[in-house]
Each structure stands twice: as structure tokens, then as C-alpha cells.
């Protein structure tokens, strides 16, 4: 039995349309480029989902992206999203 059918029978035929939530980007409280401005510090951006790539990537300056920024991801879908956008992933959690 499919999960959707099971839930519908469990809830007596009540159906909830998805998406249930609406996600919106918000402006970060810090300037990301200035956080990485310390000389000799490692620049590492960690993306936890394709949605994080969608909303977070535009907040990183192009200069930081092409400089010595390392990119880490949590999963293969996030990696695929970044690579499709033309970025190299340096680290991936297993």
C-alpha cells in the first residue's frame, strides 16, 4: 500500500494538498564575504540540501566562489545541484 493511500485511510479520507509550507529566503544577519576576510583563514561553505543551494548560493559573492572557497555537501542531491550550477564540490558527508 502506498504511503499516500495509507495516510488517507488513516485520516478518514481527509487529504492535505502539498506543498504545505512556503519557503522564502531571508537576508543573513552578517556579510558573508567579511566573515571570510581574515587572512589565512579557511573558506568553507557547507550546503545541507538543494534548497540551501537555491537560497544560499546567491548570497555568496562571485569573487568568493571563484577564489579559494571550498564547498562541502551533506548528500548526493545537493552535490548534483551544485555541480549542475558549475561548482566543484570538495567534501561530501557519507
Number of C-alpha atoms within 10 A of each C-alpha: 5 6 8 10 12 12 14 13 12 10 11 9 11 10 12 10 6 7 7 7 6 6 9 6 11 8 9 9 6 8 11 13 14 8 10 15 12 10 6 7 9 12 17 14 17 16 21 16 16 19 14 13 19 16 14 17 16 9 15 13 11 10 10 15 16 10 9 11 16 18 19 19 23 16 15 14 13 22 25 16 16 20 12 10 12 9 15 16 17 13 14 15 9 7
